[in-house]
Amino acid sequence: MKLFTSDMGYVKVPVKVKVKKETNKKPKKAVADKNPSSELNEPRWSVVTFESCAASRLTYQQAAQKLRELAAKKVSGLCIVTDDTAARISVK
């Protein structure tokens, strides 16, 4: 109940609140292999570091593997981006 003030003091006003029940369903994982037209399967991904573009023209899965390999070698600043974005990155 909410309380409101008036000239004569507090007045109780009943308020109904609807509660939406939450479901604990897990979202479905995207599977790239089942959708051949997916951009993730196209060879358009690059792995970049702080210093250079380490690899390009990869599928996302290949880029993720390359990222793991470079991370094991302790290469800094790893990121997966599109080839277009990698081409715009200028190393100073």
PyMOL Python script that loads the backbone (N, CA, C, O; Angstrom):
from pymol import cmd

cmd.read_pdbstr("""\
ATOM      1  N   MET A   1       0.828  -1.179   0.000  1.00  0.00           N
ATOM      2  CA  MET A   1       0.000   0.000   0.000  1.00  0.00           C
ATOM      3  C   MET A   1       0.872   1.242   0.000  1.00  0.00           C
ATOM      4  O   MET A   1       1.910   1.295   0.660  1.00  0.00           O
ATOM      5  N   LYS A   2       0.442   2.212  -0.731  1.00  0.00           N
ATOM      6  CA  LYS A   2       1.156   3.478  -0.761  1.00  0.00           C
ATOM      7  C   LYS A   2       0.487   4.446   0.198  1.00  0.00           C
ATOM      8  O   LYS A   2      -0.726   4.403   0.407  1.00  0.00           O
ATOM      9  N   LEU A   3       1.296   5.317   0.773  1.00  0.00           N
ATOM     10  CA  LEU A   3       0.769   6.332   1.670  1.00  0.00           C
ATOM     11  C   LEU A   3       0.889   7.693   0.999  1.00  0.00           C
ATOM     12  O   LEU A   3       1.953   8.065   0.505  1.00  0.00           O
ATOM     13  N   PHE A   4      -0.194   8.415   0.988  1.00  0.00           N
ATOM     14  CA  PHE A   4      -0.204   9.752   0.428  1.00  0.00           C
ATOM     15  C   PHE A   4      -0.558  10.732   1.533  1.00  0.00           C
ATOM     16  O   PHE A   4      -1.324  10.408   2.440  1.00  0.00           O
ATOM     17  N   THR A   5      -0.001  11.924   1.452  1.00  0.00           N
ATOM     18  CA  THR A   5      -0.317  12.928   2.459  1.00  0.00           C
ATOM     19  C   THR A   5      -1.487  13.780   1.981  1.00  0.00           C
ATOM     20  O   THR A   5      -1.659  14.024   0.787  1.00  0.00           O
ATOM     21  N   SER A   6      -2.252  14.207   2.910  1.00  0.00           N
ATOM     22  CA  SER A   6      -3.342  15.148   2.623  1.00  0.00           C
ATOM     23  C   SER A   6      -3.337  16.180   3.749  1.00  0.00           C
ATOM     24  O   SER A   6      -2.478  16.140   4.629  1.00  0.00           O
ATOM     25  N   ASP A   7      -4.278  17.083   3.719  1.00  0.00           N
ATOM     26  CA  ASP A   7      -4.353  18.091   4.781  1.00  0.00           C
ATOM     27  C   ASP A   7      -4.597  17.459   6.140  1.00  0.00           C
ATOM     28  O   ASP A   7      -4.244  18.032   7.171  1.00  0.00           O
ATOM     29  N   MET A   8      -5.194  16.293   6.142  1.00  0.00           N
ATOM     30  CA  MET A   8      -5.553  15.652   7.403  1.00  0.00           C
ATOM     31  C   MET A   8      -4.573  14.563   7.816  1.00  0.00           C
ATOM     32  O   MET A   8      -4.815  13.884   8.814  1.00  0.00           O
ATOM     33  N   GLY A   9      -3.487  14.371   7.094  1.00  0.00           N
ATOM     34  CA  GLY A   9      -2.508  13.342   7.455  1.00  0.00           C
ATOM     35  C   GLY A   9      -2.313  12.359   6.313  1.00  0.00           C
ATOM     36  O   GLY A   9      -2.549  12.686   5.150  1.00  0.00           O
ATOM     37  N   TYR A  10      -1.880  11.148   6.657  1.00  0.00           N
ATOM     38  CA  TYR A  10      -1.606  10.125   5.654  1.00  0.00           C
ATOM     39  C   TYR A  10      -2.866   9.338   5.337  1.00  0.00           C
ATOM     40  O   TYR A  10      -3.687   9.068   6.214  1.00  0.00           O
ATOM     41  N   VAL A  11      -3.006   8.970   4.051  1.00  0.00           N
ATOM     42  CA  VAL A  11      -4.137   8.176   3.593  1.00  0.00           C
ATOM     43  C   VAL A  11      -3.580   6.935   2.915  1.00  0.00           C
ATOM     44  O   VAL A  11      -2.681   7.037   2.080  1.00  0.00           O
ATOM     45  N   LYS A  12      -4.107   5.756   3.267  1.00  0.00           N
ATOM     46  CA  LYS A  12      -3.662   4.519   2.646  1.00  0.00           C
ATOM     47  C   LYS A  12      -4.445   4.302   1.351  1.00  0.00           C
ATOM     48  O   LYS A  12      -5.674   4.380   1.329  1.00  0.00           O
ATOM     49  N   VAL A  13      -3.705   4.027   0.272  1.00  0.00           N
ATOM     50  CA  VAL A  13      -4.329   3.768  -1.020  1.00  0.00           C
ATOM     51  C   VAL A  13      -3.836   2.412  -1.513  1.00  0.00           C
ATOM     52  O   VAL A  13      -2.632   2.223  -1.681  1.00  0.00           O
ATOM     53  N   PRO A  14      -4.756   1.452  -1.752  1.00  0.00           N
ATOM     54  CA  PRO A  14      -4.315   0.143  -2.232  1.00  0.00           C
ATOM     55  C   PRO A  14      -3.865   0.218  -3.695  1.00  0.00           C
ATOM     56  O   PRO A  14      -4.513   0.849  -4.529  1.00  0.00           O
ATOM     57  N   VAL A  15      -2.750  -0.436  -3.979  1.00  0.00           N
ATOM     58  CA  VAL A  15      -2.208  -0.460  -5.339  1.00  0.00           C
ATOM     59  C   VAL A  15      -1.917  -1.908  -5.701  1.00  0.00           C
ATOM     60  O   VAL A  15      -1.250  -2.621  -4.951  1.00  0.00           O
ATOM     61  N   LYS A  16      -2.420  -2.341  -6.857  1.00  0.00           N
ATOM     62  CA  LYS A  16      -2.154  -3.700  -7.323  1.00  0.00           C
ATOM     63  C   LYS A  16      -0.959  -3.661  -8.272  1.00  0.00           C
ATOM     64  O   LYS A  16      -0.868  -2.809  -9.156  1.00  0.00           O
ATOM     65  N   VAL A  17      -0.069  -4.586  -8.069  1.00  0.00           N
ATOM     66  CA  VAL A  17       1.126  -4.676  -8.902  1.00  0.00           C
ATOM     67  C   VAL A  17       1.151  -6.047  -9.566  1.00  0.00           C
ATOM     68  O   VAL A  17       1.040  -7.074  -8.897  1.00  0.00           O
ATOM     69  N   LYS A  18       1.299  -6.053 -10.896  1.00  0.00           N
ATOM     70  CA  LYS A  18       1.408  -7.318 -11.609  1.00  0.00           C
ATOM     71  C   LYS A  18       2.862  -7.744 -11.633  1.00  0.00           C
ATOM     72  O   LYS A  18       3.749  -6.956 -11.963  1.00  0.00           O
ATOM     73  N   VAL A  19       3.096  -8.986 -11.284  1.00  0.00           N
ATOM     74  CA  VAL A  19       4.453  -9.528 -11.285  1.00  0.00           C
ATOM     75  C   VAL A  19       4.562 -10.521 -12.430  1.00  0.00           C
ATOM     76  O   VAL A  19       3.793 -11.480 -12.509  1.00  0.00           O
ATOM     77  N   LYS A  20       5.520 -10.286 -13.313  1.00  0.00           N
ATOM     78  CA  LYS A  20       5.730 -11.178 -14.433  1.00  0.00           C
ATOM     79  C   LYS A  20       6.700 -12.264 -14.007  1.00  0.00           C
ATOM     80  O   LYS A  20       7.797 -11.976 -13.529  1.00  0.00           O
ATOM     81  N   LYS A  21       6.298 -13.499 -14.180  1.00  0.00           N
ATOM     82  CA  LYS A  21       7.128 -14.622 -13.790  1.00  0.00           C
ATOM     83  C   LYS A  21       8.265 -14.780 -14.792  1.00  0.00           C
ATOM     84  O   LYS A  21       8.033 -14.826 -16.000  1.00  0.00           O
ATOM     85  N   GLU A  22       9.478 -14.861 -14.293  1.00  0.00           N
ATOM     86  CA  GLU A  22      10.648 -15.024 -15.144  1.00  0.00           C
ATOM     87  C   GLU A  22      10.857 -16.500 -15.444  1.00  0.00           C
ATOM     88  O   GLU A  22      10.673 -17.358 -14.581  1.00  0.00           O
ATOM     89  N   THR A  23      11.238 -16.774 -16.659  1.00  0.00           N
ATOM     90  CA  THR A  23      11.589 -18.142 -17.023  1.00  0.00           C
ATOM     91  C   THR A  23      13.098 -18.243 -17.076  1.00  0.00           C
ATOM     92  O   THR A  23      13.788 -17.304 -17.473  1.00  0.00           O
ATOM     93  N   ASN A  24      13.584 -19.362 -16.682  1.00  0.00           N
ATOM     94  CA  ASN A  24      15.033 -19.574 -16.649  1.00  0.00           C
ATOM     95  C   ASN A  24      15.504 -20.343 -17.876  1.00  0.00           C
ATOM     96  O   ASN A  24      16.345 -21.236 -17.772  1.00  0.00           O
ATOM     97  N   LYS A  25      14.963 -19.995 -19.031  1.00  0.00           N
ATOM     98  CA  LYS A  25      15.372 -20.657 -20.255  1.00  0.00           C
ATOM     99  C   LYS A  25      16.686 -20.060 -20.727  1.00  0.00           C
ATOM    100  O   LYS A  25      16.875 -18.844 -20.718  1.00  0.00           O
ATOM    101  N   LYS A  26      17.580 -20.931 -21.136  1.00  0.00           N
ATOM    102  CA  LYS A  26      18.859 -20.468 -21.672  1.00  0.00           C
ATOM    103  C   LYS A  26      18.666 -20.105 -23.139  1.00  0.00           C
ATOM    104  O   LYS A  26      17.953 -20.802 -23.861  1.00  0.00           O
ATOM    105  N   PRO A  27      19.299 -19.010 -23.589  1.00  0.00           N
ATOM    106  CA  PRO A  27      19.179 -18.666 -25.011  1.00  0.00           C
ATOM    107  C   PRO A  27      19.883 -19.712 -25.866  1.00  0.00           C
ATOM    108  O   PRO A  27      20.871 -20.318 -25.452  1.00  0.00           O
ATOM    109  N   LYS A  28      19.356 -19.905 -27.055  1.00  0.00           N
ATOM    110  CA  LYS A  28      19.951 -20.869 -27.965  1.00  0.00           C
ATOM    111  C   LYS A  28      21.279 -20.340 -28.483  1.00  0.00           C
ATOM    112  O   LYS A  28      21.409 -19.161 -28.814  1.00  0.00           O
ATOM    113  N   LYS A  29      22.251 -21.220 -28.547  1.00  0.00           N
ATOM    114  CA  LYS A  29      23.564 -20.830 -29.058  1.00  0.00           C
ATOM    115  C   LYS A  29      23.523 -20.819 -30.583  1.00  0.00           C
ATOM    116  O   LYS A  29      22.914 -21.685 -31.212  1.00  0.00           O
ATOM    117  N   ALA A  30      24.173 -19.838 -31.152  1.00  0.00           N
ATOM    118  CA  ALA A  30      24.257 -19.757 -32.603  1.00  0.00           C
ATOM    119  C   ALA A  30      25.263 -20.784 -33.093  1.00  0.00           C
ATOM    120  O   ALA A  30      26.390 -20.855 -32.603  1.00  0.00           O
ATOM    121  N   VAL A  31      24.843 -21.572 -34.058  1.00  0.00           N
ATOM    122  CA  VAL A  31      25.718 -22.579 -34.635  1.00  0.00           C
ATOM    123  C   VAL A  31      26.010 -22.157 -36.061  1.00  0.00           C
ATOM    124  O   VAL A  31      25.122 -22.168 -36.914  1.00  0.00           O
ATOM    125  N   ALA A  32      27.255 -21.785 -36.320  1.00  0.00           N
ATOM    126  CA  ALA A  32      27.632 -21.257 -37.628  1.00  0.00           C
ATOM    127  C   ALA A  32      27.550 -22.321 -38.722  1.00  0.00           C
ATOM    128  O   ALA A  32      27.250 -22.004 -39.873  1.00  0.00           O
ATOM    129  N   ASP A  33      27.814 -23.581 -38.370  1.00  0.00           N
ATOM    130  CA  ASP A  33      27.846 -24.629 -39.387  1.00  0.00           C
ATOM    131  C   ASP A  33      26.465 -24.901 -39.987  1.00  0.00           C
ATOM    132  O   ASP A  33      26.377 -25.342 -41.133  1.00  0.00           O
ATOM    133  N   LYS A  34      25.393 -24.649 -39.246  1.00  0.00           N
ATOM    134  CA  LYS A  34      24.049 -24.922 -39.748  1.00  0.00           C
ATOM    135  C   LYS A  34      23.524 -23.821 -40.651  1.00  0.00           C
ATOM    136  O   LYS A  34      22.515 -24.011 -41.330  1.00  0.00           O
ATOM    137  N   ASN A  35      24.190 -22.672 -40.673  1.00  0.00           N
ATOM    138  CA  ASN A  35      23.747 -21.551 -41.486  1.00  0.00           C
ATOM    139  C   ASN A  35      24.877 -21.171 -42.447  1.00  0.00           C
ATOM    140  O   ASN A  35      25.704 -20.318 -42.126  1.00  0.00           O
ATOM    141  N   PRO A  36      24.913 -21.803 -43.625  1.00  0.00           N
ATOM    142  CA  PRO A  36      26.041 -21.564 -44.527  1.00  0.00           C
ATOM    143  C   PRO A  36      26.126 -20.139 -45.053  1.00  0.00           C
ATOM    144  O   PRO A  36      27.188 -19.723 -45.516  1.00  0.00           O
ATOM    145  N   SER A  37      25.039 -19.383 -44.995  1.00  0.00           N
ATOM    146  CA  SER A  37      25.086 -18.008 -45.489  1.00  0.00           C
ATOM    147  C   SER A  37      25.534 -17.020 -44.415  1.00  0.00           C
ATOM    148  O   SER A  37      25.576 -15.813 -44.652  1.00  0.00           O
ATOM    149  N   SER A  38      25.863 -17.532 -43.252  1.00  0.00           N
ATOM    150  CA  SER A  38      26.284 -16.678 -42.145  1.00  0.00           C
ATOM    151  C   SER A  38      27.607 -15.993 -42.441  1.00  0.00           C
ATOM    152  O   SER A  38      28.505 -16.590 -43.035  1.00  0.00           O
ATOM    153  N   GLU A  39      27.725 -14.744 -42.025  1.00  0.00           N
ATOM    154  CA  GLU A  39      28.980 -14.004 -42.197  1.00  0.00           C
ATOM    155  C   GLU A  39      30.126 -14.643 -41.423  1.00  0.00           C
ATOM    156  O   GLU A  39      31.293 -14.448 -41.763  1.00  0.00           O
ATOM    157  N   LEU A  40      29.797 -15.406 -40.383  1.00  0.00           N
ATOM    158  CA  LEU A  40      30.851 -16.042 -39.604  1.00  0.00           C
ATOM    159  C   LEU A  40      31.591 -17.095 -40.418  1.00  0.00           C
ATOM    160  O   LEU A  40      32.751 -17.395 -40.138  1.00  0.00           O
ATOM    161  N   ASN A  41      30.931 -17.653 -41.415  1.00  0.00           N
ATOM    162  CA  ASN A  41      31.561 -18.676 -42.246  1.00  0.00           C
ATOM    163  C   ASN A  41      32.288 -18.097 -43.450  1.00  0.00           C
ATOM    164  O   ASN A  41      32.975 -18.827 -44.165  1.00  0.00           O
ATOM    165  N   GLU A  42      32.151 -16.815 -43.681  1.00  0.00           N
ATOM    166  CA  GLU A  42      32.810 -16.178 -44.815  1.00  0.00           C
ATOM    167  C   GLU A  42      34.249 -15.819 -44.445  1.00  0.00           C
ATOM    168  O   GLU A  42      34.508 -15.422 -43.308  1.00  0.00           O
ATOM    169  N   PRO A  43      35.188 -15.951 -45.385  1.00  0.00           N
ATOM    170  CA  PRO A  43      36.587 -15.595 -45.091  1.00  0.00           C
ATOM    171  C   PRO A  43      36.778 -14.078 -45.130  1.00  0.00           C
ATOM    172  O   PRO A  43      37.386 -13.540 -46.056  1.00  0.00           O
ATOM    173  N   ARG A  44      36.253 -13.403 -44.118  1.00  0.00           N
ATOM    174  CA  ARG A  44      36.305 -11.933 -44.074  1.00  0.00           C
ATOM    175  C   ARG A  44      36.794 -11.410 -42.736  1.00  0.00           C
ATOM    176  O   ARG A  44      36.582 -10.240 -42.417  1.00  0.00           O
ATOM    177  N   TRP A  45      37.450 -12.262 -41.942  1.00  0.00           N
ATOM    178  CA  TRP A  45      37.860 -11.879 -40.600  1.00  0.00           C
ATOM    179  C   TRP A  45      39.374 -11.798 -40.494  1.00  0.00           C
ATOM    180  O   TRP A  45      40.096 -12.554 -41.145  1.00  0.00           O
ATOM    181  N   SER A  46      39.843 -10.880 -39.672  1.00  0.00           N
ATOM    182  CA  SER A  46      41.274 -10.686 -39.428  1.00  0.00           C
ATOM    183  C   SER A  46      41.559 -10.713 -37.941  1.00  0.00           C
ATOM    184  O   SER A  46      40.701 -10.388 -37.120  1.00  0.00           O
ATOM    185  N   VAL A  47      42.768 -11.103 -37.610  1.00  0.00           N
ATOM    186  CA  VAL A  47      43.252 -11.034 -36.227  1.00  0.00           C
ATOM    187  C   VAL A  47      44.292  -9.931 -36.198  1.00  0.00           C
ATOM    188  O   VAL A  47      45.279  -9.979 -36.932  1.00  0.00           O
ATOM    189  N   VAL A  48      44.071  -8.937 -35.350  1.00  0.00           N
ATOM    190  CA  VAL A  48      45.014  -7.828 -35.235  1.00  0.00           C
ATOM    191  C   VAL A  48      45.613  -7.800 -33.834  1.00  0.00           C
ATOM    192  O   VAL A  48      45.018  -8.281 -32.869  1.00  0.00           O
ATOM    193  N   THR A  49      46.795  -7.229 -33.755  1.00  0.00           N
ATOM    194  CA  THR A  49      47.480  -7.031 -32.483  1.00  0.00           C
ATOM    195  C   THR A  49      47.690  -5.530 -32.312  1.00  0.00           C
ATOM    196  O   THR A  49      47.237  -4.735 -33.135  1.00  0.00           O
ATOM    197  N   PHE A  50      48.376  -5.153 -31.242  1.00  0.00           N
ATOM    198  CA  PHE A  50      48.719  -3.744 -31.067  1.00  0.00           C
ATOM    199  C   PHE A  50      49.676  -3.283 -32.160  1.00  0.00           C
ATOM    200  O   PHE A  50      49.719  -2.099 -32.493  1.00  0.00           O
ATOM    201  N   GLU A  51      50.437  -4.209 -32.712  1.00  0.00           N
ATOM    202  CA  GLU A  51      51.499  -3.860 -33.650  1.00  0.00           C
ATOM    203  C   GLU A  51      51.161  -4.067 -35.113  1.00  0.00           C
ATOM    204  O   GLU A  51      51.670  -3.332 -35.960  1.00  0.00           O
ATOM    205  N   SER A  52      50.313  -5.048 -35.448  1.00  0.00           N
ATOM    206  CA  SER A  52      50.077  -5.353 -36.861  1.00  0.00           C
ATOM    207  C   SER A  52      48.835  -6.220 -37.049  1.00  0.00           C
ATOM    208  O   SER A  52      48.163  -6.601 -36.090  1.00  0.00           O
ATOM    209  N   CYS A  53      48.559  -6.514 -38.304  1.00  0.00           N
ATOM    210  CA  CYS A  53      47.516  -7.472 -38.656  1.00  0.00           C
ATOM    211  C   CYS A  53      48.207  -8.837 -38.750  1.00  0.00           C
ATOM    212  O   CYS A  53      49.030  -9.063 -39.637  1.00  0.00           O
ATOM    213  N   ALA A  54      47.868  -9.737 -37.833  1.00  0.00           N
ATOM    214  CA  ALA A  54      48.543 -11.027 -37.762  1.00  0.00           C
ATOM    215  C   ALA A  54      48.057 -11.996 -38.832  1.00  0.00           C
ATOM    216  O   ALA A  54      48.841 -12.802 -39.332  1.00  0.00           O
ATOM    217  N   ALA A  55      46.780 -11.931 -39.191  1.00  0.00           N
ATOM    218  CA  ALA A  55      46.227 -12.822 -40.211  1.00  0.00           C
ATOM    219  C   ALA A  55      44.946 -12.210 -40.745  1.00  0.00           C
ATOM    220  O   ALA A  55      44.253 -11.481 -40.034  1.00  0.00           O
ATOM    221  N   SER A  56      44.632 -12.507 -42.005  1.00  0.00           N
ATOM    222  CA  SER A  56      43.395 -11.989 -42.598  1.00  0.00           C
ATOM    223  C   SER A  56      42.807 -13.036 -43.538  1.00  0.00           C
ATOM    224  O   SER A  56      43.400 -14.090 -43.769  1.00  0.00           O
ATOM    225  N   ARG A  57      41.636 -12.726 -44.071  1.00  0.00           N
ATOM    226  CA  ARG A  57      40.877 -13.622 -44.960  1.00  0.00           C
ATOM    227  C   ARG A  57      40.602 -14.969 -44.309  1.00  0.00           C
ATOM    228  O   ARG A  57      40.785 -16.017 -44.929  1.00  0.00           O
ATOM    229  N   LEU A  58      40.160 -14.936 -43.050  1.00  0.00           N
ATOM    230  CA  LEU A  58      39.848 -16.145 -42.292  1.00  0.00           C
ATOM    231  C   LEU A  58      38.357 -16.219 -42.012  1.00  0.00           C
ATOM    232  O   LEU A  58      37.680 -15.191 -41.987  1.00  0.00           O
ATOM    233  N   THR A  59      37.833 -17.433 -41.797  1.00  0.00           N
ATOM    234  CA  THR A  59      36.484 -17.547 -41.246  1.00  0.00           C
ATOM    235  C   THR A  59      36.594 -17.168 -39.775  1.00  0.00           C
ATOM    236  O   THR A  59      37.697 -17.110 -39.232  1.00  0.00           O
ATOM    237  N   TYR A  60      35.472 -16.912 -39.132  1.00  0.00           N
ATOM    238  CA  TYR A  60      35.539 -16.505 -37.729  1.00  0.00           C
ATOM    239  C   TYR A  60      36.133 -17.623 -36.877  1.00  0.00           C
ATOM    240  O   TYR A  60      36.894 -17.357 -35.946  1.00  0.00           O
ATOM    241  N   GLN A  61      35.795 -18.856 -37.187  1.00  0.00           N
ATOM    242  CA  GLN A  61      36.331 -19.989 -36.424  1.00  0.00           C
ATOM    243  C   GLN A  61      37.851 -20.071 -36.584  1.00  0.00           C
ATOM    244  O   GLN A  61      38.561 -20.320 -35.611  1.00  0.00           O
ATOM    245  N   GLN A  62      38.350 -19.866 -37.798  1.00  0.00           N
ATOM    246  CA  GLN A  62      39.791 -19.865 -38.024  1.00  0.00           C
ATOM    247  C   GLN A  62      40.456 -18.698 -37.297  1.00  0.00           C
ATOM    248  O   GLN A  62      41.545 -18.845 -36.743  1.00  0.00           O
ATOM    249  N   ALA A  63      39.797 -17.541 -37.303  1.00  0.00           N
ATOM    250  CA  ALA A  63      40.335 -16.367 -36.610  1.00  0.00           C
ATOM    251  C   ALA A  63      40.408 -16.613 -35.104  1.00  0.00           C
ATOM    252  O   ALA A  63      41.377 -16.228 -34.451  1.00  0.00           O
ATOM    253  N   ALA A  64      39.381 -17.255 -34.563  1.00  0.00           N
ATOM    254  CA  ALA A  64      39.385 -17.563 -33.130  1.00  0.00           C
ATOM    255  C   ALA A  64      40.525 -18.522 -32.786  1.00  0.00           C
ATOM    256  O   ALA A  64      41.168 -18.377 -31.746  1.00  0.00           O
ATOM    257  N   GLN A  65      40.775 -19.502 -33.661  1.00  0.00           N
ATOM    258  CA  GLN A  65      41.889 -20.433 -33.446  1.00  0.00           C
ATOM    259  C   GLN A  65      43.223 -19.696 -33.497  1.00  0.00           C
ATOM    260  O   GLN A  65      44.095 -19.930 -32.661  1.00  0.00           O
ATOM    261  N   LYS A  66      43.384 -18.807 -34.475  1.00  0.00           N
ATOM    262  CA  LYS A  66      44.622 -18.017 -34.598  1.00  0.00           C
ATOM    263  C   LYS A  66      44.822 -17.141 -33.366  1.00  0.00           C
ATOM    264  O   LYS A  66      45.944 -16.982 -32.883  1.00  0.00           O
ATOM    265  N   LEU A  67      43.733 -16.576 -32.865  1.00  0.00           N
ATOM    266  CA  LEU A  67      43.797 -15.740 -31.664  1.00  0.00           C
ATOM    267  C   LEU A  67      44.289 -16.559 -30.475  1.00  0.00           C
ATOM    268  O   LEU A  67      45.122 -16.093 -29.698  1.00  0.00           O
ATOM    269  N   ARG A  68      43.773 -17.784 -30.333  1.00  0.00           N
ATOM    270  CA  ARG A  68      44.215 -18.648 -29.235  1.00  0.00           C
ATOM    271  C   ARG A  68      45.703 -18.995 -29.367  1.00  0.00           C
ATOM    272  O   ARG A  68      46.433 -19.016 -28.376  1.00  0.00           O
ATOM    273  N   GLU A  69      46.144 -19.267 -30.606  1.00  0.00           N
ATOM    274  CA  GLU A  69      47.560 -19.584 -30.824  1.00  0.00           C
ATOM    275  C   GLU A  69      48.456 -18.410 -30.435  1.00  0.00           C
ATOM    276  O   GLU A  69      49.481 -18.593 -29.779  1.00  0.00           O
ATOM    277  N   LEU A  70      48.063 -17.209 -30.843  1.00  0.00           N
ATOM    278  CA  LEU A  70      48.866 -16.027 -30.517  1.00  0.00           C
ATOM    279  C   LEU A  70      48.803 -15.703 -29.024  1.00  0.00           C
ATOM    280  O   LEU A  70      49.787 -15.242 -28.447  1.00  0.00           O
ATOM    281  N   ALA A  71      47.668 -15.939 -28.408  1.00  0.00           N
ATOM    282  CA  ALA A  71      47.540 -15.705 -26.963  1.00  0.00           C
ATOM    283  C   ALA A  71      48.467 -16.650 -26.192  1.00  0.00           C
ATOM    284  O   ALA A  71      49.038 -16.268 -25.171  1.00  0.00           O
ATOM    285  N   ALA A  72      48.611 -17.876 -26.682  1.00  0.00           N
ATOM    286  CA  ALA A  72      49.514 -18.830 -26.034  1.00  0.00           C
ATOM    287  C   ALA A  72      50.960 -18.358 -26.125  1.00  0.00           C
ATOM    288  O   ALA A  72      51.779 -18.675 -25.262  1.00  0.00           O
ATOM    289  N   LYS A  73      51.271 -17.592 -27.182  1.00  0.00           N
ATOM    290  CA  LYS A  73      52.613 -17.029 -27.343  1.00  0.00           C
ATOM    291  C   LYS A  73      52.762 -15.685 -26.624  1.00  0.00           C
ATOM    292  O   LYS A  73      53.789 -15.014 -26.731  1.00  0.00           O
ATOM    293  N   LYS A  74      51.712 -15.312 -25.892  1.00  0.00           N
ATOM    294  CA  LYS A  74      51.678 -14.074 -25.102  1.00  0.00           C
ATOM    295  C   LYS A  74      51.792 -12.814 -25.959  1.00  0.00           C
ATOM    296  O   LYS A  74      52.466 -11.858 -25.575  1.00  0.00           O
ATOM    297  N   VAL A  75      51.135 -12.814 -27.116  1.00  0.00           N
ATOM    298  CA  VAL A  75      51.076 -11.633 -27.976  1.00  0.00           C
ATOM    299  C   VAL A  75      50.008 -10.695 -27.409  1.00  0.00           C
ATOM    300  O   VAL A  75      48.912 -11.139 -27.067  1.00  0.00           O
ATOM    301  N   SER A  76      50.321  -9.406 -27.307  1.00  0.00           N
ATOM    302  CA  SER A  76      49.421  -8.432 -26.678  1.00  0.00           C
ATOM    303  C   SER A  76      48.452  -7.805 -27.677  1.00  0.00           C
ATOM    304  O   SER A  76      48.744  -7.703 -28.868  1.00  0.00           O
ATOM    305  N   GLY A  77      47.298  -7.388 -27.169  1.00  0.00           N
ATOM    306  CA  GLY A  77      46.345  -6.600 -27.937  1.00  0.00           C
ATOM    307  C   GLY A  77      45.601  -7.351 -29.006  1.00  0.00           C
ATOM    308  O   GLY A  77      45.312  -6.783 -30.060  1.00  0.00           O
ATOM    309  N   LEU A  78      45.282  -8.593 -28.779  1.00  0.00           N
ATOM    310  CA  LEU A  78      44.610  -9.406 -29.785  1.00  0.00           C
ATOM    311  C   LEU A  78      43.130  -9.055 -29.915  1.00  0.00           C
ATOM    312  O   LEU A  78      42.431  -8.816 -28.930  1.00  0.00           O
ATOM    313  N   CYS A  79      42.684  -9.035 -31.161  1.00  0.00           N
ATOM    314  CA  CYS A  79      41.286  -8.713 -31.423  1.00  0.00           C
ATOM    315  C   CYS A  79      40.908  -9.289 -32.782  1.00  0.00           C
ATOM    316  O   CYS A  79      41.729  -9.325 -33.699  1.00  0.00           O
ATOM    317  N   ILE A  80      39.658  -9.741 -32.908  1.00  0.00           N
ATOM    318  CA  ILE A  80      39.140 -10.208 -34.194  1.00  0.00           C
ATOM    319  C   ILE A  80      38.268  -9.103 -34.770  1.00  0.00           C
ATOM    320  O   ILE A  80      37.335  -8.632 -34.121  1.00  0.00           O
ATOM    321  N   VAL A  81      38.580  -8.696 -35.991  1.00  0.00           N
ATOM    322  CA  VAL A  81      37.819  -7.645 -36.679  1.00  0.00           C
ATOM    323  C   VAL A  81      37.606  -8.083 -38.128  1.00  0.00           C
ATOM    324  O   VAL A  81      38.201  -9.060 -38.584  1.00  0.00           O
ATOM    325  N   THR A  82      36.756  -7.355 -38.843  1.00  0.00           N
ATOM    326  CA  THR A  82      36.572  -7.671 -40.259  1.00  0.00           C
ATOM    327  C   THR A  82      37.811  -7.232 -41.040  1.00  0.00           C
ATOM    328  O   THR A  82      38.588  -6.397 -40.577  1.00  0.00           O
ATOM    329  N   ASP A  83      37.980  -7.802 -42.220  1.00  0.00           N
ATOM    330  CA  ASP A  83      39.109  -7.418 -43.068  1.00  0.00           C
ATOM    331  C   ASP A  83      39.057  -5.929 -43.419  1.00  0.00           C
ATOM    332  O   ASP A  83      40.094  -5.268 -43.482  1.00  0.00           O
ATOM    333  N   ASP A  84      37.844  -5.400 -43.647  1.00  0.00           N
ATOM    334  CA  ASP A  84      37.698  -3.969 -43.954  1.00  0.00           C
ATOM    335  C   ASP A  84      38.239  -3.101 -42.821  1.00  0.00           C
ATOM    336  O   ASP A  84      38.932  -2.110 -43.054  1.00  0.00           O
ATOM    337  N   THR A  85      37.911  -3.490 -41.602  1.00  0.00           N
ATOM    338  CA  THR A  85      38.389  -2.726 -40.440  1.00  0.00           C
ATOM    339  C   THR A  85      39.895  -2.854 -40.294  1.00  0.00           C
ATOM    340  O   THR A  85      40.580  -1.873 -40.004  1.00  0.00           O
ATOM    341  N   ALA A  86      40.408  -4.049 -40.494  1.00  0.00           N
ATOM    342  CA  ALA A  86      41.855  -4.266 -40.375  1.00  0.00           C
ATOM    343  C   ALA A  86      42.624  -3.437 -41.394  1.00  0.00           C
ATOM    344  O   ALA A  86      43.730  -2.972 -41.116  1.00  0.00           O
ATOM    345  N   ALA A  87      42.035  -3.251 -42.578  1.00  0.00           N
ATOM    346  CA  ALA A  87      42.694  -2.447 -43.608  1.00  0.00           C
ATOM    347  C   ALA A  87      42.774  -0.974 -43.223  1.00  0.00           C
ATOM    348  O   ALA A  87      43.660  -0.261 -43.692  1.00  0.00           O
ATOM    349  N   ARG A  88      41.858  -0.511 -42.374  1.00  0.00           N
ATOM    350  CA  ARG A  88      41.835   0.897 -41.954  1.00  0.00           C
ATOM    351  C   ARG A  88      42.762   1.180 -40.785  1.00  0.00           C
ATOM    352  O   ARG A  88      43.056   2.339 -40.490  1.00  0.00           O
ATOM    353  N   ILE A  89      43.219   0.144 -40.125  1.00  0.00           N
ATOM    354  CA  ILE A  89      44.090   0.339 -38.960  1.00  0.00           C
ATOM    355  C   ILE A  89      45.489   0.696 -39.451  1.00  0.00           C
ATOM    356  O   ILE A  89      46.102  -0.044 -40.220  1.00  0.00           O
ATOM    357  N   SER A  90      45.972   1.824 -38.999  1.00  0.00           N
ATOM    358  CA  SER A  90      47.332   2.226 -39.386  1.00  0.00           C
ATOM    359  C   SER A  90      48.240   2.081 -38.189  1.00  0.00           C
ATOM    360  O   SER A  90      47.939   2.579 -37.105  1.00  0.00           O
ATOM    361  N   VAL A  91      49.344   1.405 -38.384  1.00  0.00           N
ATOM    362  CA  VAL A  91      50.321   1.198 -37.319  1.00  0.00           C
ATOM    363  C   VAL A  91      51.344   2.318 -37.406  1.00  0.00           C
ATOM    364  O   VAL A  91      51.924   2.564 -38.464  1.00  0.00           O
ATOM    365  N   LYS A  92      51.561   2.996 -36.284  1.00  0.00           N
ATOM    366  CA  LYS A  92      52.509   4.116 -36.239  1.00  0.00           C
ATOM    367  C   LYS A  92      53.869   3.649 -35.806  1.00  0.00           C
ATOM    368  O   LYS A  92      54.797   4.453 -35.710  1.00  0.00           O
TER     369      LYS A  92
END
""", "prot")
cmd.dss("prot")
cmd.show_as("cartoon", "prot")
cmd.util.cbc("prot")
cmd.orient("prot")
